Amino acid sequence: MLAECRQFVLPGHNELHAEVTVIPTGELEVNIKENNNSLKADFDELYFYSAGKETELVCRDQLGAESVRWHLNLANDDARELAKLIESAEEEYEALMRDL
Protein backbone atom coordinates (compact mmCIF):
# COMPACT_ATOMS: atom_id res chain seq x y z
CA MET A 1 0.00 0.00 0.00
CA LEU A 2 1.90 2.99 -1.32
CA ALA A 3 0.98 6.63 -1.75
CA GLU A 4 0.58 7.80 -5.36
CA CYS A 5 2.05 11.16 -6.35
CA ARG A 6 1.23 13.26 -9.41
CA GLN A 7 2.11 16.75 -10.54
CA PHE A 8 -0.47 18.89 -12.36
CA VAL A 9 -0.21 22.31 -13.98
CA LEU A 10 -3.12 24.44 -12.80
CA PRO A 11 -5.24 25.73 -15.72
CA GLY A 12 -4.98 29.47 -16.28
CA HIS A 13 -1.90 29.55 -14.06
CA ASN A 14 0.89 27.96 -16.14
CA GLU A 15 3.37 29.06 -13.53
CA LEU A 16 1.59 27.11 -10.75
CA HIS A 17 2.14 23.39 -10.21
CA ALA A 18 0.17 21.23 -7.80
CA GLU A 19 1.94 18.20 -6.40
CA VAL A 20 -0.83 15.82 -5.33
CA THR A 21 -0.33 12.81 -3.05
CA VAL A 22 -3.09 10.21 -2.69
CA ILE A 23 -2.62 8.28 0.54
CA PRO A 24 -4.49 4.94 0.62
CA THR A 25 -5.63 5.45 4.21
CA GLY A 26 -8.09 8.03 2.88
CA GLU A 27 -6.15 11.26 2.71
CA LEU A 28 -5.20 13.68 -0.04
CA GLU A 29 -2.33 16.15 0.23
CA VAL A 30 -1.82 18.98 -2.24
CA ASN A 31 1.27 21.16 -2.30
CA ILE A 32 1.34 24.22 -4.57
CA LYS A 33 5.09 24.53 -4.82
CA GLU A 34 5.33 28.10 -6.07
CA ASN A 35 3.11 29.45 -3.26
CA ASN A 36 4.45 27.09 -0.61
CA ASN A 37 0.78 26.32 0.05
CA SER A 38 -0.14 22.94 1.55
CA LEU A 39 -3.71 21.60 1.52
CA LYS A 40 -5.06 18.41 3.10
CA ALA A 41 -8.38 16.57 3.06
CA ASP A 42 -9.99 13.23 3.71
CA PHE A 43 -11.46 11.51 0.66
CA ASP A 44 -15.02 11.90 1.98
CA GLU A 45 -14.58 15.70 2.09
CA LEU A 46 -13.76 15.95 -1.63
CA TYR A 47 -16.16 16.81 -4.45
CA PHE A 48 -15.52 17.22 -8.18
CA TYR A 49 -17.52 19.80 -10.18
CA SER A 50 -16.97 19.84 -13.94
CA ALA A 51 -17.53 23.02 -15.98
CA GLY A 52 -16.24 23.34 -19.54
CA LYS A 53 -12.55 22.46 -19.85
CA GLU A 54 -11.90 22.57 -16.12
CA THR A 55 -13.00 20.63 -13.07
CA GLU A 56 -13.10 22.21 -9.64
CA LEU A 57 -11.91 20.06 -6.76
CA VAL A 58 -13.64 21.26 -3.60
CA CYS A 59 -12.90 20.29 -0.01
CA ARG A 60 -15.93 20.80 2.23
CA ASP A 61 -16.09 20.50 6.00
CA GLN A 62 -17.90 17.35 7.08
CA LEU A 63 -19.85 19.25 9.74
CA GLY A 64 -21.15 22.00 7.46
CA ALA A 65 -21.74 20.78 3.90
CA GLU A 66 -21.87 24.39 2.68
CA SER A 67 -18.55 25.32 4.26
CA VAL A 68 -15.69 25.17 1.74
CA ARG A 69 -12.22 24.73 3.26
CA TRP A 70 -10.37 25.00 -0.03
CA HIS A 71 -10.82 24.50 -3.77
CA LEU A 72 -8.56 23.91 -6.74
CA ASN A 73 -9.20 24.08 -10.49
CA LEU A 74 -7.79 21.20 -12.54
CA ALA A 75 -7.86 20.31 -16.22
CA ASN A 76 -10.60 17.74 -16.90
CA ASP A 77 -8.06 15.00 -17.77
CA ASP A 78 -6.09 15.67 -14.58
CA ALA A 79 -9.28 15.58 -12.49
CA ARG A 80 -10.29 12.24 -14.06
CA GLU A 81 -6.84 10.81 -13.32
CA LEU A 82 -7.04 12.03 -9.72
CA ALA A 83 -10.55 10.59 -9.26
CA LYS A 84 -9.31 7.20 -10.54
CA LEU A 85 -6.32 7.32 -8.17
CA ILE A 86 -8.64 8.03 -5.23
CA GLU A 87 -10.99 5.22 -6.25
CA SER A 88 -8.09 2.76 -6.61
CA ALA A 89 -6.70 3.79 -3.21
CA GLU A 90 -10.09 3.23 -1.58
CA GLU A 91 -10.41 -0.22 -3.18
CA GLU A 92 -6.88 -1.16 -2.17
CA TYR A 93 -7.49 -0.07 1.42
CA GLU A 94 -10.81 -1.98 1.62
CA ALA A 95 -9.14 -5.13 0.27
CA LEU A 96 -6.36 -4.82 2.83
CA MET A 97 -8.84 -4.39 5.68
CA ARG A 98 -10.81 -7.46 4.52
CA ASP A 99 -7.62 -9.52 4.46
CA LEU A 100 -6.77 -8.58 8.03
C-alpha positions in Angstrom: 0.0 0.0 0.0 1.9 3.0 -1.3 1.0 6.6 -1.7 0.6 7.8 -5.4 2.1 11.2 -6.4 1.2 13.3 -9.4 2.1 16.7 -10.5 -0.5 18.9 -12.4 -0.2 22.3 -14.0 -3.1 24.4 -12.8 -5.2 25.7 -15.7 -5.0 29.5 -16.3 -1.9 29.5 -14.1 0.9 28.0 -16.1 3.4 29.1 -13.5 1.6 27.1 -10.7 2.1 23.4 -10.2 0.2 21.2 -7.8 1.9 18.2 -6.4 -0.8 15.8 -5.3 -0.3 12.8 -3.1 -3.1 10.2 -2.7 -2.6 8.3 0.5 -4.5 4.9 0.6 -5.6 5.5 4.2 -8.1 8.0 2.9 -6.1 11.3 2.7 -5.2 13.7 0.0 -2.3 16.1 0.2 -1.8 19.0 -2.2 1.3 21.2 -2.3 1.3 24.2 -4.6 5.1 24.5 -4.8 5.3 28.1 -6.1 3.1 29.4 -3.3 4.5 27.1 -0.6 0.8 26.3 0.1 -0.1 22.9 1.6 -3.7 21.6 1.5 -5.1 18.4 3.1 -8.4 16.6 3.1 -10.0 13.2 3.7 -11.5 11.5 0.7 -15.0 11.9 2.0 -14.6 15.7 2.1 -13.8 15.9 -1.6 -16.2 16.8 -4.5 -15.5 17.2 -8.2 -17.5 19.8 -10.2 -17.0 19.8 -13.9 -17.5 23.0 -16.0 -16.2 23.3 -19.5 -12.5 22.5 -19.9 -11.9 22.6 -16.1 -13.0 20.6 -13.1 -13.1 22.2 -9.6 -11.9 20.1 -6.8 -13.6 21.3 -3.6 -12.9 20.3 0.0 -15.9 20.8 2.2 -16.1 20.5 6.0 -17.9 17.4 7.1 -19.9 19.3 9.7 -21.1 22.0 7.5 -21.7 20.8 3.9 -21.9 24.4 2.7 -18.6 25.3 4.3 -15.7 25.2 1.7 -12.2 24.7 3.3 -10.4 25.0 0.0 -10.8 24.5 -3.8 -8.6 23.9 -6.7 -9.2 24.1 -10.5 -7.8 21.2 -12.5 -7.9 20.3 -16.2 -10.6 17.7 -16.9 -8.1 15.0 -17.8 -6.1 15.7 -14.6 -9.3 15.6 -12.5 -10.3 12.2 -14.1 -6.8 10.8 -13.3 -7.0 12.0 -9.7 -10.5 10.6 -9.3 -9.3 7.2 -10.5 -6.3 7.3 -8.2 -8.6 8.0 -5.2 -11.0 5.2 -6.2 -8.1 2.8 -6.6 -6.7 3.8 -3.2 -10.1 3.2 -1.6 -10.4 -0.2 -3.2 -6.9 -1.2 -2.2 -7.5 -0.1 1.4 -10.8 -2.0 1.6 -9.1 -5.1 0.3 -6.4 -4.8 2.8 -8.8 -4.4 5.7 -10.8 -7.5 4.5 -7.6 -9.5 4.5 -6.8 -8.6 8.0 
